[in-house]
Amino acid sequence: MGPKTTRRHQQGEESKERILDAVIQIAAERGYEGTTVSLVSERSGLPVSSIYWHFGNKDELIAAVIERGFRAWSAEQAEPFEVDPAATRRELIAAILHHDVGSLARRHPEFLRFGLMLTLEQRAEEPKGRTLFLEARETSLERIVGGLALVLEAERIPDDGFARRLGQLIIATVDGLFLATRASLDLDDLNSHLDLLAGAIDLLIEERTPR
């Protein structure tokens, strides 16, 4: 790849990032329906033709936002996850929640915002962004279930699907907490509620601990 081709590729990637940043800003102000290609063009400073060149249509735009958020979060999750060996079971569960779902809500809210908007919409044709969101959530769920399964194993609790049910409860609860933060709560409240959720999960596990 020559210098001109490399520079052209870099400029293209920078343009894509500007477009996606504009989509996130506009959607936060006007919602999904209010996010139009013309507004994205105005906010990004790039022509409509450039937007269609990179993404094709609005559905592809939203899908790209969701994919970028989840890709960035997944890269963070690949970093080593260290836990104090002396941590209690409740502290370990809280660490899992903050590391997995908490970091997603705090650092990549656009992923949840767009994904939940698309999930609530009823369309004859499945939007690509919704499909990506559901696939990404399943990946997140598997990560949480894996962590909880290790906790159950350490407590010698048979896992008859219990870890998965707990994981589903966590995902559903965080969805509600995230929506609440958009209305009135702040991120500090999200953190404290995750700690409360960890306590509740710990009690549910305690009920199954062999005596």
C-alpha positions in Angstrom: 0.0 0.0 0.0 1.6 3.2 -1.2 1.7 6.6 0.7 -1.3 8.0 -1.2 -3.4 4.9 -0.7 -2.5 4.9 3.0 -3.4 8.5 3.4 -6.6 8.0 1.6 -7.5 5.1 3.8 -6.7 7.0 6.9 -8.8 10.0 5.8 -11.7 7.5 5.1 -11.5 6.1 8.6 -11.4 9.5 10.1 -14.5 10.5 8.1 -16.3 7.4 9.3 -15.5 8.2 13.0 -16.7 11.8 12.5 -20.0 10.4 11.1 -20.5 8.0 13.9 -19.7 10.6 16.5 -22.3 12.8 14.9 -24.9 10.0 15.0 -24.3 9.5 18.7 -24.7 13.2 19.5 -27.9 13.7 17.4 -29.5 10.5 18.7 -28.9 11.6 22.3 -30.8 14.8 21.5 -33.5 13.6 19.2 -33.8 9.9 19.5 -33.7 7.3 16.7 -36.4 8.8 14.5 -34.9 12.3 14.8 -31.5 11.0 13.6 -31.5 11.8 9.9 -28.8 11.5 7.3 -29.1 15.2 6.6 -28.6 16.1 10.2 -25.6 13.8 10.4 -24.2 15.5 7.3 -24.7 18.9 8.9 -23.2 17.9 12.3 -20.2 16.0 10.8 -19.4 18.6 8.2 -19.4 15.8 5.5 -21.6 15.6 2.5 -24.6 13.3 2.4 -22.9 11.4 -0.5 -19.9 10.6 1.8 -22.3 9.2 4.4 -24.0 6.9 1.9 -20.6 5.9 0.5 -19.4 4.7 3.9 -22.6 3.2 5.3 -25.2 2.9 2.6 -28.3 3.8 4.7 -29.4 4.8 8.2 -29.7 1.2 9.3 -26.1 0.6 8.5 -25.2 3.8 10.4 -26.9 2.6 13.6 -25.4 -0.9 13.2 -22.0 0.7 12.9 -22.5 2.7 16.1 -23.5 -0.5 18.0 -20.7 -2.5 16.6 -18.1 0.2 17.4 -19.3 0.4 21.0 -19.3 -3.3 21.6 -15.9 -3.7 19.8 -14.3 -1.1 22.1 -15.8 -2.7 25.2 -14.7 -6.2 24.1 -11.2 -5.0 23.8 -11.3 -3.7 27.3 -12.7 -7.0 28.6 -9.6 -8.7 27.1 -7.5 -7.0 29.7 -6.5 -9.2 32.7 -9.2 -9.2 35.4 -7.6 -9.1 38.8 -9.5 -9.8 42.0 -8.2 -9.6 45.5 -7.6 -13.2 46.7 -9.0 -12.2 50.1 -12.2 -10.8 48.5 -15.5 -12.1 49.9 -18.0 -13.9 47.6 -20.1 -10.7 47.5 -17.1 -8.6 46.6 -16.2 -11.0 43.9 -19.8 -10.9 42.4 -19.7 -7.1 42.6 -16.3 -7.0 40.8 -17.8 -9.2 38.0 -20.8 -6.8 37.7 -18.7 -3.6 37.6 -16.2 -5.1 35.2 -18.7 -6.6 32.7 -22.0 -4.8 32.6 -21.1 -1.7 34.7 -18.2 -0.7 32.4 -20.4 -1.1 29.4 -23.1 1.2 30.7 -20.6 3.8 31.9 -18.0 3.8 29.1 -20.1 2.8 26.0 -23.6 4.0 26.7 -24.3 4.4 22.9 -24.2 0.6 22.6 -27.0 0.2 25.1 -28.9 3.4 24.1 -29.2 2.4 20.4 -29.6 -1.3 21.1 -32.5 -0.8 23.6 -34.2 1.6 21.2 -34.1 -0.9 18.4 -35.2 -3.8 20.6 -38.3 -1.9 21.6 -39.2 -1.1 18.0 -41.5 -3.4 16.1 -40.6 -3.6 12.4 -41.5 -6.0 9.6 -37.9 -6.1 8.6 -35.2 -6.9 11.3 -32.8 -4.0 11.5 -29.1 -5.0 11.2 -28.3 -3.0 14.4 -30.9 -4.9 16.4 -29.4 -8.2 15.3 -25.9 -7.1 16.2 -27.1 -5.8 19.6 -28.7 -9.1 20.5 -25.7 -11.1 19.4 -23.4 -8.8 21.4 -25.7 -9.2 24.5 -25.5 -12.9 24.2 -21.7 -12.7 24.3 -21.9 -10.4 27.3 -24.3 -12.9 29.0 -22.0 -15.8 28.4 -19.1 -13.9 30.0 -21.2 -13.1 33.1 -22.5 -16.7 33.3 -18.9 -18.0 33.1 -17.9 -15.9 36.1 -20.9 -16.9 38.1 -20.3 -20.5 37.3 -16.9 -20.3 38.8 -18.4 -18.8 42.0 -20.9 -21.7 42.2 -18.2 -24.2 41.6 -16.1 -22.8 44.5 -19.1 -23.1 46.7 -19.8 -26.7 45.5 -23.3 -25.7 44.3 -24.6 -27.8 41.4 -25.2 -25.6 38.4 -28.5 -26.7 36.8 -28.8 -23.5 34.8 -28.8 -21.4 37.9 -25.8 -19.3 36.7 -27.5 -18.5 33.4 -30.8 -17.5 35.2 -28.7 -15.2 37.5 -27.0 -13.8 34.4 -30.3 -13.1 32.7 -31.5 -11.4 35.9 -28.4 -9.2 35.9 -28.8 -8.2 32.3 -32.4 -7.3 32.7 -31.7 -5.3 35.9 -28.9 -3.4 34.3 -31.2 -2.5 31.4 -33.6 -1.0 33.8 -30.8 0.8 35.8 -29.4 2.2 32.5 -32.8 3.6 31.5 -33.2 5.1 35.0 -29.9 6.9 34.6 -31.2 8.5 31.4 -34.1 9.8 33.4 -32.9 10.8 36.8 -30.1 8.8 38.3 -26.4 9.5 37.8 -23.5 7.1 37.3 -22.7 7.1 41.0 -26.2 5.8 41.6 -25.6 3.1 39.0 -22.4 2.0 40.9 -24.2 1.8 44.2 -27.1 -0.1 42.7 -24.8 -2.6 41.1 -23.4 -3.2 44.6 -26.9 -3.7 45.9 -27.6 -6.2 43.0 -24.4 -8.0 43.9 -25.7 -8.4 47.5 -29.0 -9.8 46.2 -27.2 -12.3 44.0 -25.0 -13.3 46.9 -28.0 -14.0 49.0 -29.6 -16.1 46.3 -26.4 -18.1 46.1 -26.2 -18.4 49.9 -29.7 -20.1 49.8 -28.2 -22.9 47.7 -24.9 -23.3 49.6 -24.7 -26.8 51.1 -24.9 -26.7 54.9 
